[in-house]
């Protein structure tokens, strides 16, 4: 009873704080591809009762009719925004609604597809004696489950024969050892894995230039906004301005990078710069400005200066495309063959 009350209150608080993020993600999903915002799938809950699990949709509409039930490495059905949501585990956020309804808990074995549950042995069905959770031991150990699949194998068969038995053993251990302190330990571990697991050292090594450009674009976004604010208000910051300055900067950090990624800023870095790339910059900055304005309005700062946002838009478009032109010119200059002068003897 105490765990259910804890789950209910925490889910209610989480939904109250996350609804602006829900709206942002929903908008990006609808802009990215056709289909519903939420993905609902049948899962098996406590005592074998089926329920509908909520996630943000990360694959093309009707993806299951286009391929296997399980996601594969480099699955072409995953959308562009879906890649980002899966990487950051933001696609799992709607499961707060499942927790609120009582279908799930924050801590517990991950709910499984009915087909795979039908393969459980009598002993393994003991995992159904507790509510399934958003965070569980198998999720912490297997955050990047796709990395465990060898190339060229049938993902469904490999999952049944190798991955599922190991997951069930960890989940059974949880059922035997479940306690408040163990749940808190798993919750902290799940948050740590989600946050730090998003920044893979291997990914960062292989994509240093892309990550560096994304970081620079984010810094320029903050700089453009603060410069626009300074220009419009004679470089004076009053105590009353600090709350919405803080909120605007937070909105910039959350909104602008996904827009840059969505519009392909880092696909062919500095190889081509023309009208298409300029329009991508304009579209990304415009969408980001709309999202930031909407967020400020929804959070009670509707009186925020439109002139600041318009000036910020102009400065950021110039800054993003301008420094790319400089970097491209520099790279071309360095790649030119140097003609050595012959000396007269």
C-alpha positions as CSV (number, residue, x, y, z in Angstrom):
1,X,0.0,0.0,0.0
2,X,2.8,2.4,0.9
3,X,4.6,1.6,-2.4
4,X,1.4,2.3,-4.4
5,X,0.9,5.6,-2.6
6,X,4.6,6.6,-3.3
7,X,4.2,5.6,-7.0
8,X,0.9,7.6,-7.3
9,X,2.3,10.8,-5.8
10,X,5.6,10.6,-7.6
11,X,3.9,10.0,-11.0
12,X,1.5,12.9,-10.3
13,X,4.5,15.2,-9.5
14,X,6.4,14.0,-12.6
15,X,3.5,14.6,-14.9
16,X,2.9,18.1,-13.4
17,X,6.5,19.1,-14.1
18,X,7.0,17.3,-17.4
19,X,3.9,18.4,-19.3
20,X,5.8,21.2,-21.2
21,X,8.3,18.6,-22.3
22,X,5.5,16.3,-23.3
23,X,4.1,19.1,-25.6
24,X,7.5,19.7,-27.1
25,X,8.1,16.1,-27.9
26,X,4.6,15.6,-29.3
27,X,5.1,18.5,-31.6
28,X,8.5,17.2,-32.8
29,X,7.0,13.7,-33.4
30,X,4.1,15.1,-35.5
31,X,6.5,17.3,-37.5
32,X,8.9,14.4,-38.1
33,X,6.5,11.7,-39.5
34,X,2.9,10.8,-40.0
35,X,1.1,8.9,-37.2
36,X,0.0,9.1,-33.6
37,X,2.1,10.7,-31.0
38,X,1.8,7.8,-28.5
39,X,2.7,4.2,-29.2
40,X,0.4,1.8,-27.3
41,X,1.2,-1.9,-27.0
42,X,-0.2,-4.8,-25.1
43,X,1.9,-5.9,-22.2
44,X,1.4,-8.3,-19.3
45,X,1.2,-6.9,-15.8
46,X,0.7,-8.2,-12.3
47,X,-0.9,-11.6,-11.9
48,X,-0.9,-12.0,-15.7
49,X,-3.3,-9.2,-16.4
50,X,-2.9,-7.5,-19.8
51,X,-2.7,-3.7,-20.1
52,X,-1.7,-1.0,-22.7
53,X,1.8,0.4,-22.2
54,X,2.3,4.0,-23.3
55,X,5.4,5.3,-25.0
56,X,6.2,8.1,-27.4
57,X,6.2,6.8,-30.9
58,X,9.8,6.4,-32.2
59,X,9.2,4.4,-35.3
60,X,7.2,5.0,-38.6
61,X,3.5,4.5,-38.4
62,X,2.4,0.8,-38.6
63,X,6.1,-0.3,-38.1
64,X,5.2,-3.8,-36.9
65,X,3.7,-4.6,-40.3
66,X,7.0,-3.7,-41.9
67,X,9.3,-5.8,-39.9
68,X,9.9,-8.0,-36.8
69,X,8.5,-7.3,-33.4
70,X,11.9,-6.5,-31.9
71,X,13.9,-3.5,-32.9
72,X,17.1,-4.3,-34.8
73,X,20.5,-2.6,-35.0
74,X,20.2,0.4,-37.4
75,X,16.5,-0.3,-37.8
76,X,15.3,1.8,-40.8
77,X,11.8,2.0,-39.2
78,X,13.1,4.4,-36.4
79,X,12.4,8.0,-37.2
80,X,14.9,10.8,-36.9
81,X,13.4,12.3,-33.7
82,X,12.9,8.7,-32.6
83,X,16.6,8.2,-32.5
84,X,17.0,11.1,-30.2
85,X,14.2,10.0,-27.9
86,X,15.5,6.5,-27.6
87,X,19.1,7.7,-27.0
88,X,17.9,9.9,-24.1
89,X,15.2,7.4,-23.0
90,X,12.6,10.2,-23.3
91,X,10.3,7.8,-25.1
92,X,9.6,6.1,-21.8
93,X,8.1,9.2,-20.1
94,X,4.5,8.5,-21.0
95,X,4.7,5.4,-18.7
96,X,4.1,7.9,-15.9
97,X,0.5,7.6,-17.0
98,X,0.7,3.8,-16.5
99,X,2.0,4.3,-13.0
100,X,-0.7,6.7,-12.2
101,X,-3.4,4.2,-13.4
102,X,-1.9,1.5,-11.3
103,X,-0.7,-0.7,-14.2
104,X,2.9,-0.2,-13.4
105,X,5.2,0.9,-10.6
106,X,8.4,3.0,-10.7
107,X,10.4,-0.1,-9.7
108,X,9.9,-3.6,-10.9
109,X,10.6,-6.1,-13.7
110,X,10.0,-4.6,-17.2
111,X,6.6,-5.6,-18.6
112,X,6.9,-8.1,-21.4
113,X,5.0,-8.7,-24.7
114,X,2.2,-11.4,-24.3
115,X,4.0,-13.6,-26.9
116,X,7.2,-13.8,-24.8
117,X,5.3,-14.3,-21.6
118,X,3.6,-17.3,-23.1
119,X,7.1,-18.9,-23.3
120,X,7.7,-18.5,-19.5
121,X,8.2,-21.6,-17.4
122,X,6.2,-22.0,-14.2
123,X,9.1,-20.8,-12.2
124,X,9.7,-17.8,-14.4
125,X,6.0,-16.8,-14.1
126,X,6.8,-15.7,-10.5
127,X,8.0,-12.3,-12.0
128,X,4.3,-11.6,-12.6
129,X,3.6,-11.6,-8.8
130,X,4.6,-7.9,-8.6
131,X,3.7,-4.9,-10.6
132,X,6.0,-4.3,-13.6
133,X,8.2,-1.2,-13.4
134,X,9.7,1.7,-15.4
135,X,13.0,0.9,-13.8
136,X,14.2,-2.6,-13.0
137,X,17.4,-4.6,-12.7
138,X,17.3,-5.8,-16.3
139,X,17.0,-2.3,-17.6
140,X,20.0,-1.1,-15.6
141,X,22.2,-3.9,-16.8
142,X,20.9,-4.0,-20.3
143,X,20.4,-0.3,-21.1
144,X,21.8,-0.8,-24.6
145,X,20.3,-4.2,-25.3
146,X,20.8,-3.9,-29.1
147,X,24.5,-3.9,-28.6
148,X,24.3,-7.5,-27.3
149,X,23.0,-8.9,-30.6
150,X,25.7,-10.3,-33.0
151,X,25.5,-9.2,-36.6
152,X,23.2,-11.3,-38.9
153,X,21.2,-13.2,-36.2
154,X,17.5,-13.4,-36.1
155,X,16.7,-10.9,-33.3
156,X,13.6,-12.6,-32.1
157,X,15.2,-16.1,-31.7
158,X,18.4,-14.6,-30.2
159,X,16.3,-12.7,-27.7
160,X,14.3,-15.9,-26.7
161,X,17.4,-18.1,-26.4
162,X,20.0,-15.8,-24.9
163,X,18.7,-12.4,-23.6
164,X,15.3,-13.3,-22.1
165,X,16.5,-16.1,-19.8
166,X,19.1,-13.8,-18.3
167,X,16.6,-11.0,-17.8
168,X,14.2,-13.3,-16.1
169,X,16.9,-14.5,-13.7
170,X,17.6,-10.9,-12.7
171,X,13.9,-10.2,-12.3
172,X,13.4,-13.3,-10.2
173,X,16.2,-12.2,-7.9
174,X,14.4,-8.8,-7.6
175,X,11.1,-10.5,-6.6
176,X,12.9,-12.5,-3.9
177,X,14.8,-9.5,-2.5
178,X,12.2,-6.7,-3.0
179,X,12.3,-4.1,-0.3
180,X,12.1,-0.3,0.1
181,X,15.8,0.1,0.2
182,X,16.4,-2.2,-2.8
183,X,13.8,-0.2,-4.7
184,X,15.5,3.1,-3.8
185,X,18.9,1.7,-4.9
186,X,17.4,0.6,-8.3
187,X,15.7,4.0,-8.7
188,X,19.0,5.8,-8.2
189,X,20.8,3.4,-10.4
190,X,18.2,3.7,-13.1
191,X,18.5,7.5,-13.1
192,X,22.3,7.3,-13.2
193,X,22.3,4.8,-16.1
194,X,19.8,6.9,-18.1
195,X,21.7,10.2,-17.6
196,X,25.3,9.0,-17.9
197,X,24.6,6.1,-20.3
198,X,23.4,8.6,-22.9
199,X,27.0,9.9,-23.2
200,X,28.9,6.9,-24.6
201,X,32.6,7.4,-24.7
202,X,32.8,5.4,-27.9
203,X,30.1,7.5,-29.6
204,X,31.8,10.7,-28.5
205,X,35.2,9.5,-29.8
206,X,33.7,8.6,-33.2
207,X,31.7,11.8,-33.5
208,X,33.8,14.4,-31.8
209,X,33.4,16.9,-34.6
210,X,29.6,16.6,-34.5
211,X,29.4,16.8,-30.8
212,X,31.7,19.8,-30.7
213,X,29.6,21.6,-33.3
214,X,26.4,20.8,-31.4
215,X,27.9,22.2,-28.2
216,X,29.1,25.3,-30.1
217,X,25.7,25.8,-31.7
218,X,24.1,25.6,-28.2
219,X,26.5,28.1,-26.8
220,X,25.9,30.4,-29.7
221,X,22.1,30.0,-29.1
222,X,22.5,31.2,-25.5
223,X,24.9,34.0,-26.6
224,X,22.5,35.3,-29.3
225,X,19.6,35.4,-26.9
226,X,21.5,37.2,-24.2
227,X,22.9,39.7,-26.8
228,X,19.4,40.3,-28.1
229,X,18.2,40.9,-24.6
230,X,21.1,43.3,-23.9
231,X,20.5,45.2,-27.1
232,X,16.8,45.7,-26.4
233,X,17.2,46.6,-22.7
234,X,20.4,48.7,-22.8
235,X,22.4,45.9,-21.2
236,X,20.5,46.3,-17.9
237,X,19.2,43.2,-16.0
238,X,16.6,44.0,-13.3
239,X,15.8,41.5,-10.5
240,X,12.4,41.0,-12.1
241,X,14.0,39.9,-15.4
242,X,16.0,37.1,-13.8
243,X,13.2,34.5,-13.6
244,X,12.3,34.6,-17.3
245,X,15.9,35.0,-18.3
246,X,16.6,31.7,-16.5
247,X,13.6,30.0,-18.0
248,X,14.4,31.3,-21.5
249,X,17.9,29.9,-21.3
250,X,16.7,26.6,-20.0
251,X,14.2,26.5,-22.9
252,X,16.9,27.3,-25.4
253,X,19.1,24.4,-24.1
254,X,16.2,21.9,-24.3
255,X,14.6,23.1,-27.5
256,X,17.3,24.2,-29.9
257,X,19.7,21.2,-30.1
258,X,16.9,18.8,-31.1
259,X,15.9,21.2,-33.8
260,X,19.5,21.4,-35.1
261,X,19.7,17.6,-35.2
262,X,16.3,17.2,-36.8
263,X,17.1,19.5,-39.7
264,X,20.3,17.6,-40.4
265,X,22.9,20.2,-39.3
266,X,25.5,17.4,-38.7
267,X,24.9,15.1,-41.7
268,X,27.6,16.4,-44.1
269,X,29.6,18.7,-41.9
270,X,31.0,21.6,-43.9
271,X,31.2,19.6,-47.1
272,X,28.4,21.6,-48.8
273,X,27.1,25.0,-47.9
274,X,24.5,26.6,-50.1
275,X,20.9,27.6,-50.3
276,X,19.7,24.2,-48.9
277,X,21.9,24.5,-45.9
278,X,21.0,28.1,-45.3
279,X,17.3,27.2,-45.4
280,X,17.9,24.4,-42.9
281,X,19.4,26.9,-40.5
282,X,16.4,29.2,-41.0
283,X,13.9,26.4,-40.4
284,X,15.7,25.1,-37.4
285,X,16.1,28.5,-35.8
286,X,12.4,29.4,-36.6
287,X,11.1,26.1,-35.1
288,X,13.3,26.6,-32.0
289,X,12.0,30.2,-31.6
290,X,8.4,29.0,-31.8
291,X,9.0,26.2,-29.2
292,X,10.7,28.7,-26.9
293,X,7.9,31.2,-27.2
294,X,5.3,28.6,-26.6
295,X,7.1,27.3,-23.5
296,X,7.4,30.8,-22.1
297,X,3.7,31.5,-22.8
298,X,2.6,28.2,-21.2
299,X,4.7,28.8,-18.1
300,X,3.1,32.3,-17.5
301,X,5.6,34.6,-19.3
302,X,3.4,35.6,-22.1
303,X,4.5,39.3,-21.7
304,X,8.1,38.4,-22.7
305,X,9.4,40.9,-25.3
306,X,8.7,39.7,-28.8
307,X,11.4,42.1,-30.0
308,X,14.0,40.2,-28.1
309,X,12.9,36.9,-29.7
310,X,12.9,38.5,-33.2
311,X,16.4,39.9,-32.7
312,X,17.6,36.6,-31.2
313,X,16.3,34.8,-34.4
314,X,18.2,37.2,-36.7
315,X,21.4,37.1,-34.7
316,X,21.4,33.3,-34.4
317,X,20.7,32.7,-38.2
318,X,23.7,35.0,-39.0
319,X,25.9,33.4,-36.3
320,X,25.2,29.8,-37.2
321,X,25.6,30.1,-41.0
322,X,28.4,32.7,-40.7
323,X,30.7,30.6,-38.6
324,X,30.1,27.6,-40.8
325,X,31.2,29.6,-43.8
326,X,34.3,30.6,-42.0
327,X,35.1,27.0,-41.0
328,X,34.5,25.8,-44.6
329,X,36.7,28.6,-46.0
330,X,39.5,27.7,-43.5
331,X,39.2,24.0,-44.3
332,X,39.5,24.7,-48.1
333,X,42.5,27.0,-47.5
334,X,44.3,24.3,-45.5
335,X,43.5,21.6,-48.1
336,X,45.0,23.6,-51.0
337,X,48.3,22.2,-52.3
338,X,51.1,24.5,-51.5
339,X,53.3,25.4,-54.5
340,X,57.0,25.4,-53.5
341,X,59.2,27.9,-55.2
342,X,62.3,26.5,-56.8
343,X,65.5,28.3,-55.9
344,X,68.0,29.4,-58.4
345,X,71.4,28.1,-57.9
